[in-house]
Amino acid sequence: MRRYAVYALPAPGSALDAFGRAVLGYDSANGAAVPHPPGLDDLAAVTGSPRVYGFHATLKAPMRLAPGHGEADLVAEAQRLAAGHPPVAVGPLRIAALGPFLALVPEAPPPALGLLAAECVAALDPLRAPPTEAERARRRPERLDARERALLDRWGYPHVFERFRFHMTLTDALPEATRAAWHARLAAAYAAAGPEPLTIDALGLLRQDGAEPFRLIARIPFATA
């Protein structure tokens, strides 16, 4: 099975890019393993799930392509979407707990961020194959509220539009007993990395074959970047 996703990615070679790759131990641009930050060698035990997806923020959730559509169609639609789109100044990020997970989130998310995500969801949805029952079940609809289930049924993903929250996942679900300690350690490493405020000026298009980690296949700059 082949899936595709559209991500917001940090600028290649930036401090944020280096930090995210090191925390997850994986570089989705080349498929290579990356050493964890000094003093955080035990991160491998708590980053198994996000490592598969690579360091990112989701704009269009992983999907299979509908019959009659191929990768070239997805690239062309993403290029159309990026053409003329202005960069989105997300600003500084901070490490926060999202339920049991730790992630980087904006200190003050701008309205343009939610609009960009909504544009990606709507523009690329005609290329999306409907989820199978097994794929829908993996979204745990029994844990969603009525609105989220409606979004899941219509768009294949429950966290879109007004339920969207920009985040760059750093860990698996952590036990409550260890969450604060991991938060402190990652926050210290993040501060030491000296990351700059985030600006999104491109769409990252990634592909997953079977259970392999996602790999970057195209970085599509906004035409006005």
One Martini backbone bead per residue (centre of mass of N, CA, C, O) as a GRO file, in nm:
protein
  225
    1MET     BB    1   0.097   0.035   0.022
    2ARG     BB    2   0.027   0.377  -0.074
    3ARG     BB    3   0.120   0.693   0.066
    4TYR     BB    4   0.023   1.038   0.128
    5ALA     BB    5   0.164   1.366   0.223
    6VAL     BB    6   0.120   1.697   0.368
    7TYR     BB    7   0.374   1.922   0.476
    8ALA     BB    8   0.529   2.102   0.724
    9LEU     BB    9   0.861   2.234   0.695
   10PRO     BB   10   1.156   2.302   0.764
   11ALA     BB   11   1.427   2.442   0.681
   12PRO     BB   12   1.689   2.344   0.531
   13GLY     BB   13   1.946   2.355   0.779
   14SER     BB   14   1.809   2.429   1.019
   15ALA     BB   15   1.773   2.419   1.355
   16LEU     BB   16   1.495   2.283   1.350
   17ASP     BB   17   1.563   2.054   1.162
   18ALA     BB   18   1.790   1.930   1.334
   19PHE     BB   19   1.626   1.879   1.588
   20GLY     BB   20   1.401   1.694   1.475
   21ARG     BB   21   1.585   1.473   1.360
   22ALA     BB   22   1.730   1.403   1.628
   23VAL     BB   23   1.491   1.323   1.800
   24LEU     BB   24   1.386   1.094   1.590
   25GLY     BB   25   1.629   0.965   1.413
   26TYR     BB   26   1.527   1.107   1.129
   27ASP     BB   27   1.547   1.150   0.763
   28SER     BB   28   1.313   1.217   0.513
   29ALA     BB   29   1.502   1.312   0.273
   30ASN     BB   30   1.705   1.022   0.291
   31GLY     BB   31   1.645   0.785   0.514
   32ALA     BB   32   1.825   0.851   0.756
   33ALA     BB   33   1.995   0.820   1.028
   34VAL     BB   34   2.002   1.002   1.348
   35PRO     BB   35   2.149   1.138   1.596
   36HIS     BB   36   2.103   1.209   1.899
   37PRO     BB   37   2.118   1.415   2.131
   38PRO     BB   38   2.296   1.502   2.376
   39GLY     BB   39   2.171   1.310   2.646
   40LEU     BB   40   1.935   1.153   2.433
   41ASP     BB   41   1.963   0.834   2.370
   42ASP     BB   42   1.662   0.744   2.490
   43LEU     BB   43   1.461   0.836   2.259
   44ALA     BB   44   1.404   0.572   2.100
   45ALA     BB   45   1.176   0.469   2.314
   46VAL     BB   46   0.976   0.755   2.241
   47THR     BB   47   0.983   0.765   1.883
   48GLY     BB   48   0.851   0.548   1.695
   49SER     BB   49   0.606   0.686   1.559
   50PRO     BB   50   0.723   0.966   1.450
   51ARG     BB   51   0.953   0.840   1.279
   52VAL     BB   52   0.775   0.741   1.039
   53TYR     BB   53   0.694   1.054   0.955
   54GLY     BB   54   0.858   1.263   1.060
   55PHE     BB   55   0.938   1.587   1.069
   56HIS     BB   56   0.626   1.767   1.135
   57ALA     BB   57   0.331   1.917   0.987
   58THR     BB   58   0.006   1.874   0.922
   59LEU     BB   59  -0.204   1.936   0.623
   60LYS     BB   60  -0.225   1.639   0.488
   61ALA     BB   61  -0.322   1.349   0.547
   62PRO     BB   62  -0.277   1.042   0.508
   63MET     BB   63  -0.313   0.888   0.172
   64ARG     BB   64  -0.480   0.749  -0.074
   65LEU     BB   65  -0.527   0.709  -0.402
   66ALA     BB   66  -0.742   0.735  -0.633
   67PRO     BB   67  -0.868   0.608  -0.888
   68GLY     BB   68  -0.691   0.761  -1.165
   69HIS     BB   69  -0.456   0.848  -0.971
   70GLY     BB   70  -0.138   1.006  -0.940
   71GLU     BB   71   0.149   1.149  -0.846
   72ALA     BB   72   0.140   1.374  -1.062
   73ASP     BB   73  -0.130   1.492  -0.968
   74LEU     BB   74  -0.038   1.577  -0.685
   75VAL     BB   75   0.189   1.762  -0.768
   76ALA     BB   76   0.021   1.954  -0.945
   77GLU     BB   77  -0.174   2.047  -0.718
   78ALA     BB   78   0.044   2.155  -0.527
   79GLN     BB   79   0.154   2.364  -0.726
   80ARG     BB   80  -0.106   2.521  -0.754
   81LEU     BB   81  -0.130   2.596  -0.454
   82ALA     BB   82   0.159   2.740  -0.430
   83ALA     BB   83   0.084   2.936  -0.634
   84GLY     BB   84   0.092   3.253  -0.487
   85HIS     BB   85   0.167   3.179  -0.206
   86PRO     BB   86   0.221   3.295   0.092
   87PRO     BB   87   0.390   3.313   0.349
   88VAL     BB   88   0.395   3.169   0.687
   89ALA     BB   89   0.411   3.325   0.997
   90VAL     BB   90   0.438   3.147   1.290
   91GLY     BB   91   0.684   3.158   1.473
   92PRO     BB   92   0.734   3.070   1.771
   93LEU     BB   93   0.823   2.783   1.956
   94ARG     BB   94   0.693   2.521   2.176
   95ILE     BB   95   0.683   2.298   2.430
   96ALA     BB   96   0.411   2.056   2.451
   97ALA     BB   97   0.120   1.910   2.571
   98LEU     BB   98  -0.075   1.655   2.388
   99GLY     BB   99  -0.160   1.509   2.610
  100PRO     BB  100   0.073   1.242   2.598
  101PHE     BB  101   0.221   1.434   2.411
  102LEU     BB  102   0.501   1.580   2.249
  103ALA     BB  103   0.530   1.922   2.117
  104LEU     BB  104   0.541   2.161   1.873
  105VAL     BB  105   0.417   2.495   1.920
  106PRO     BB  106   0.271   2.782   1.889
  107GLU     BB  107   0.253   3.069   2.067
  108ALA     BB  108   0.094   3.233   1.808
  109PRO     BB  109  -0.131   3.149   1.601
  110PRO     BB  110  -0.212   3.228   1.292
  111PRO     BB  111  -0.473   3.242   1.078
  112ALA     BB  112  -0.306   3.149   0.821
  113LEU     BB  113  -0.259   2.857   0.917
  114GLY     BB  114  -0.548   2.740   0.901
  115LEU     BB  115  -0.591   2.818   0.604
  116LEU     BB  116  -0.375   2.642   0.479
  117ALA     BB  117  -0.485   2.372   0.577
  118ALA     BB  118  -0.765   2.398   0.443
  119GLU     BB  119  -0.662   2.417   0.153
  120CYS     BB  120  -0.530   2.138   0.144
  121VAL     BB  121  -0.771   1.964   0.208
  122ALA     BB  122  -0.961   2.060  -0.026
  123ALA     BB  123  -0.773   2.046  -0.286
  124LEU     BB  124  -0.681   1.723  -0.236
  125ASP     BB  125  -0.941   1.545  -0.197
  126PRO     BB  126  -1.010   1.438  -0.493
  127LEU     BB  127  -0.748   1.227  -0.461
  128ARG     BB  128  -0.888   1.067  -0.240
  129ALA     BB  129  -0.933   0.779  -0.089
  130PRO     BB  130  -1.135   0.603   0.071
  131PRO     BB  131  -1.162   0.464   0.358
  132THR     BB  132  -1.134   0.199   0.517
  133GLU     BB  133  -1.242   0.036   0.785
  134ALA     BB  134  -0.961   0.004   0.907
  135GLU     BB  135  -0.875   0.302   0.881
  136ARG     BB  136  -1.104   0.416   1.050
  137ALA     BB  137  -1.047   0.254   1.312
  138ARG     BB  138  -0.760   0.390   1.363
  139ARG     BB  139  -0.913   0.668   1.453
  140ARG     BB  140  -1.106   0.619   1.685
  141PRO     BB  141  -1.428   0.706   1.679
  142GLU     BB  142  -1.511   0.647   1.983
  143ARG     BB  143  -1.323   0.912   2.077
  144LEU     BB  144  -1.507   1.095   1.927
  145ASP     BB  145  -1.689   1.339   1.836
  146ALA     BB  146  -1.935   1.430   1.629
  147ARG     BB  147  -1.767   1.626   1.457
  148GLU     BB  148  -1.520   1.442   1.410
  149ARG     BB  149  -1.677   1.218   1.266
  150ALA     BB  150  -1.770   1.395   1.032
  151LEU     BB  151  -1.487   1.467   0.932
  152LEU     BB  152  -1.393   1.181   0.881
  153ASP     BB  153  -1.614   1.107   0.669
  154ARG     BB  154  -1.550   1.351   0.468
  155TRP     BB  155  -1.199   1.381   0.502
  156GLY     BB  156  -1.039   1.133   0.665
  157TYR     BB  157  -1.019   1.350   0.912
  158PRO     BB  158  -1.070   1.507   1.233
  159HIS     BB  159  -0.822   1.741   1.219
  160VAL     BB  160  -1.002   1.987   1.086
  161PHE     BB  161  -1.022   2.302   1.066
  162GLU     BB  162  -1.145   2.379   1.372
  163ARG     BB  163  -0.960   2.107   1.466
  164PHE     BB  164  -0.704   2.239   1.410
  165ARG     BB  165  -0.350   2.176   1.518
  166PHE     BB  166  -0.050   2.288   1.526
  167HIS     BB  167   0.209   2.027   1.504
  168MET     BB  168   0.530   1.877   1.625
  169THR     BB  169   0.610   1.573   1.679
  170LEU     BB  170   0.826   1.399   1.939
  171THR     BB  171   0.636   1.169   2.067
  172ASP     BB  172   0.501   0.948   2.225
  173ALA     BB  173   0.312   0.818   2.443
  174LEU     BB  174   0.321   0.922   2.780
  175PRO     BB  175   0.361   0.876   3.086
  176GLU     BB  176   0.285   1.072   3.345
  177ALA     BB  177   0.547   1.012   3.518
  178THR     BB  178   0.749   1.115   3.256
  179ARG     BB  179   0.661   1.381   3.113
  180ALA     BB  180   0.804   1.614   3.264
  181ALA     BB  181   1.093   1.520   3.215
  182TRP     BB  182   1.083   1.530   2.908
  183HIS     BB  183   1.008   1.822   2.882
  184ALA     BB  184   1.264   1.938   3.012
  185ARG     BB  185   1.475   1.807   2.822
  186LEU     BB  186   1.363   1.917   2.551
  187ALA     BB  187   1.364   2.216   2.622
  188ALA     BB  188   1.669   2.237   2.661
  189ALA     BB  189   1.750   2.138   2.375
  190TYR     BB  190   1.595   2.355   2.221
  191ALA     BB  191   1.739   2.601   2.335
  192ALA     BB  192   2.029   2.507   2.246
  193ALA     BB  193   1.962   2.512   1.929
  194GLY     BB  194   1.850   2.794   1.835
  195PRO     BB  195   1.573   2.853   1.716
  196GLU     BB  196   1.383   2.985   1.480
  197PRO     BB  197   1.135   3.114   1.349
  198LEU     BB  198   0.859   3.006   1.174
  199THR     BB  199   0.839   2.954   0.813
  200ILE     BB  200   0.610   2.892   0.556
  201ASP     BB  201   0.738   2.823   0.199
  202ALA     BB  202   0.626   2.518   0.172
  203LEU     BB  203   0.558   2.199   0.035
  204GLY     BB  204   0.549   1.871   0.164
  205LEU     BB  205   0.602   1.569  -0.018
  206LEU     BB  206   0.502   1.240   0.082
  207ARG     BB  207   0.605   0.885   0.100
  208GLN     BB  208   0.454   0.554   0.150
  209ASP     BB  209   0.575   0.215   0.171
  210GLY     BB  210   0.394   0.062   0.350
  211ALA     BB  211   0.589   0.049   0.657
  212GLU     BB  212   0.756   0.266   0.579
  213PRO     BB  213   0.894   0.545   0.593
  214PHE     BB  214   0.871   0.855   0.521
  215ARG     BB  215   0.934   1.033   0.206
  216LEU     BB  216   1.073   1.274   0.030
  217ILE     BB  217   0.971   1.403  -0.307
  218ALA     BB  218   0.875   1.714  -0.247
  219ARG     BB  219   0.956   2.064  -0.267
  220ILE     BB  220   0.710   2.329  -0.272
  221PRO     BB  221   0.726   2.638  -0.343
  222PHE     BB  222   0.631   2.937  -0.299
  223ALA     BB  223   0.615   3.179  -0.537
  224THR     BB  224   0.648   3.426  -0.308
  225ALA     BB  225   0.918   3.342  -0.141
   0.00000   0.00000   0.00000
